[in-house]
Amino acid sequence: MNVRYTQILPSLVILTLLLTRAMGCIQSIACKPRIRRENIVVYEVSASIDQCPTVIEENSPIVLRYKTPYFRASAGIVMPPVPRNETWTVGWIQACTQMEFYNTYGDIGMSSWELPELREGRAKAISDSDGVSYPWYGNTTETVTISGPTSKPSRLTVSMNDNFYPSVTWAVPVSNSNAPMLTHITRDQSFITWLVALNSATKERIVLQTVRWRMHVDIAVDPSMPLGSRASLVGRPHQEQPHILANNEPIPPNALGRPNANDAQVLMWRPRRGAPLVVIPSK
C-alpha cells in the first residue's frame, strides 16, 4: 500500500501544477486581448475623382500649368479597445505603381519625368508619402492615433485627397531659347491606396481596404498661337472612377519608406537624335 501511494502522489502533484500553470496562461491571454482584423469594423468607405475636367492655365510666358481634378478617399472605422502599453495608428498609405509623363517639343524631342526604379522593374511601387510622415500619405486628416488602455471601442474617420498641379516649360528645357516649342503633354499615372491599422511598437500592419486609381491627362498645344489660346484638352474630359477592391492587396516594401515619389523622380531630356540627358536628378 505504501509503495502504491508514494507512486501516485507525485503524479497528482505534477498534474495539479500543470493545471495551475495552464489556467494562469489562459487568464493571462484573457487579460491581454489582441487587435485583430476581424475585430475592426470598416464602414462608409468611399473613393472618387471629382467629375470635372483638368483646368489649363496659360498665365505665364515661361510655363504652362494644369490642375487635375481631385482624387478623394474616406472611411469610418471602429477600433476595439486598445490594451495597455499599445498604440495604434489608422490611416491612408499611398504608392505610385506606374508613371508616364511626357512633354513633347515637336520633332526636337521630349522631356520626361520618370521613376527609374519603376521604369527598370526594380520596384513594384514607390511611396507617395508627403516625405515626412512615412509610411502615411499625410498626418492631418489622413491618420488617427489611439493609445491604450481604452475601455470601449473608438469610432474614427480618416480622409485624404490628391491631385496634380505641375508646370511645363513652353521652351525646350535644355535650350537657351525662350521660344515656345511645346506641342503635346501626356500624363498617365496609377496608384494604390491602402487603409491600414499599424501598431506603433511592433510595426504589425493590418490592411483594412485597398483602392486602385488612375489619372490621365492629354493636352494638345499649338505654340504658334498667342499666349492664352495655345493649349486644349483632348480625349475624355472626365477621369475613370477609382476601384475599391473586394480583396486586399499586400503593401510592397518600397511603398513604406524613403524615397517618396517626388524625391525619387528624375527629369530626362530625350532628343529625337542623340543620347538622353538628365535635366533634374533625383533628390
PECOR-V323451 format. One record per residue. N is the residue number from 1. SS is DSSP state (~ for helix, > for strand, _ for the rest). PHI is phi as a letter, one per 20 degrees, with the letter a starting at -180 (NA if undefined). PSI is psi as a letter, one per 30 degrees, with the letter a starting at -180 (999 if undefined). Layout:
N_SS_PHI_PSI ; N_SS_PHI_PSI
This chain:
1___NA_e ; 2_~_f_e ; 3_~_f_e ; 4_~_g_e ; 5_~_f_e ; 6_~_f_f ; 7_~_f_e ; 8_~_f_e ; 9_~_g_e ; 10_~_g_e ; 11_~_f_e ; 12_~_f_e ; 13_~_f_e ; 14_~_f_e ; 15_~_f_e ; 16_~_f_e ; 17_~_f_e ; 18_~_f_e ; 19_~_f_e ; 20_~_f_e ; 21_~_f_e ; 22_~_f_e ; 23_~_f_e ; 24_~_f_e ; 25_~_f_e ; 26_~_f_e ; 27_~_f_e ; 28_~_f_e ; 29_~_f_e ; 30_~_f_e ; 31_~_e_f ; 32___c_i ; 33___f_k ; 34___e_k ; 35___f_k ; 36___c_l ; 37_~_g_e ; 38_~_f_f ; 39_~_e_f ; 40___d_k ; 41_>_d_k ; 42_>_d_k ; 43_>_b_l ; 44_>_l_h ; 45_>_f_k ; 46_>_c_k ; 47_>_b_k ; 48_>_b_l ; 49_>_d_k ; 50___g_k ; 51___e_i ; 52___b_l ; 53___f_l ; 54___f_k ; 55_>_d_k ; 56_>_e_k ; 57_>_d_k ; 58___d_h ; 59___e_f ; 60___d_k ; 61___f_f ; 62___e_e ; 63_>_c_l ; 64_>_e_k ; 65_>_c_k ; 66_>_b_k ; 67_>_c_j ; 68___e_l ; 69___f_l ; 70___e_k ; 71_>_e_k ; 72_>_c_k ; 73_>_c_k ; 74_>_b_l ; 75_>_b_k ; 76_>_d_k ; 77_>_c_k ; 78_>_d_j ; 79_>_e_k ; 80___f_l ; 81___g_k ; 82___e_k ; 83___f_l ; 84___g_k ; 85___m_g ; 86___d_k ; 87_>_c_k ; 88_>_c_k ; 89_>_d_k ; 90_>_d_k ; 91_>_a_a ; 92_>_d_k ; 93_>_d_k ; 94_>_c_k ; 95_>_b_k ; 96_>_e_k ; 97_>_d_f ; 98_>_a_k ; 99_>_b_k ; 100_>_c_j ; 101_>_b_j ; 102_>_d_k ; 103_>_d_j ; 104_>_e_k ; 105_>_d_i ; 106___l_b ; 107___e_g ; 108___e_e ; 109_>_q_a ; 110_>_b_l ; 111_>_e_l ; 112_>_b_k ; 113_>_e_k ; 114_>_c_l ; 115___d_j ; 116_~_g_e ; 117_~_f_e ; 118_~_f_e ; 119_~_g_e ; 120___e_g ; 121___m_g ; 122___e_f ; 123___b_k ; 124___e_f ; 125___a_l ; 126_>_c_k ; 127_>_g_k ; 128___d_h ; 129___f_l ; 130___f_f ; 131___n_f ; 132___c_e ; 133___e_h ; 134___g_k ; 135___e_g ; 136___f_l ; 137___f_e ; 138___a_a ; 139___c_g ; 140___d_c ; 141___f_f ; 142___f_f ; 143_>_c_l ; 144_>_c_k ; 145_>_d_k ; 146_>_c_k ; 147_>_d_k ; 148___e_l ; 149___e_k ; 150___d_k ; 151___e_f ; 152___b_l ; 153___g_k ; 154_>_d_k ; 155_>_d_k ; 156_>_b_l ; 157_>_c_k ; 158_>_c_k ; 159_>_b_l ; 160_>_b_l ; 161_>_b_l ; 162_>_b_k ; 163___b_l ; 164___d_k ; 165___b_i ; 166___e_l ; 167_>_d_k ; 168_>_c_k ; 169_>_f_k ; 170___f_e ; 171___e_l ; 172___g_k ; 173___f_f ; 174___d_g ; 175___d_l ; 176___e_f ; 177___e_k ; 178___e_g ; 179___f_k ; 180___f_k ; 181___c_f ; 182___f_k ; 183___c_f ; 184_>_a_k ; 185_>_c_k ; 186_>_c_k ; 187_>_c_k ; 188_>_b_j ; 189_>_c_k ; 190_>_c_k ; 191_>_c_l ; 192_>_d_k ; 193_>_c_k ; 194_>_d_k ; 195_>_e_k ; 196_>_c_k ; 197_>_d_k ; 198_>_c_k ; 199_>_f_j ; 200___f_e ; 201___e_e ; 202___e_f ; 203___m_g ; 204___f_k ; 205_>_d_k ; 206_>_d_j ; 207_>_f_k ; 208_>_e_e ; 209_>_b_k ; 210_>_c_k ; 211_>_c_k ; 212_>_d_k ; 213_>_b_l ; 214_>_b_k ; 215_>_c_k ; 216_>_c_k ; 217_>_c_k ; 218_>_c_j ; 219_>_c_k ; 220_>_e_k ; 221_>_c_k ; 222___d_j ; 223___f_f ; 224___f_f ; 225___e_l ; 226___f_l ; 227___g_k ; 228___o_f ; 229___c_g ; 230___e_e ; 231_>_d_k ; 232_>_b_k ; 233_>_f_k ; 234___c_l ; 235___n_a ; 236___f_k ; 237___f_f ; 238___d_l ; 239___e_l ; 240___f_k ; 241___f_l ; 242___f_l ; 243_>_d_j ; 244_>_e_j ; 245___f_k ; 246___f_e ; 247___d_k ; 248___f_l ; 249___d_k ; 250___f_l ; 251___e_j ; 252___f_l ; 253_~_g_e ; 254_~_f_f ; 255_~_e_f ; 256___d_f ; 257___b_a ; 258___f_l ; 259___e_l ; 260___e_l ; 261_~_f_e ; 262_~_f_e ; 263_~_e_f ; 264_~_e_f ; 265___f_l ; 266_>_c_k ; 267_>_d_j ; 268_>_d_k ; 269_>_d_k ; 270_>_d_j ; 271_>_f_l ; 272___f_e ; 273___c_k ; 274___o_l ; 275___e_k ; 276___f_l ; 277_>_c_k ; 278_>_e_j ; 279_>_e_e ; 280_>_c_j ; 281___f_l ; 282___f_l ; 283___e_999
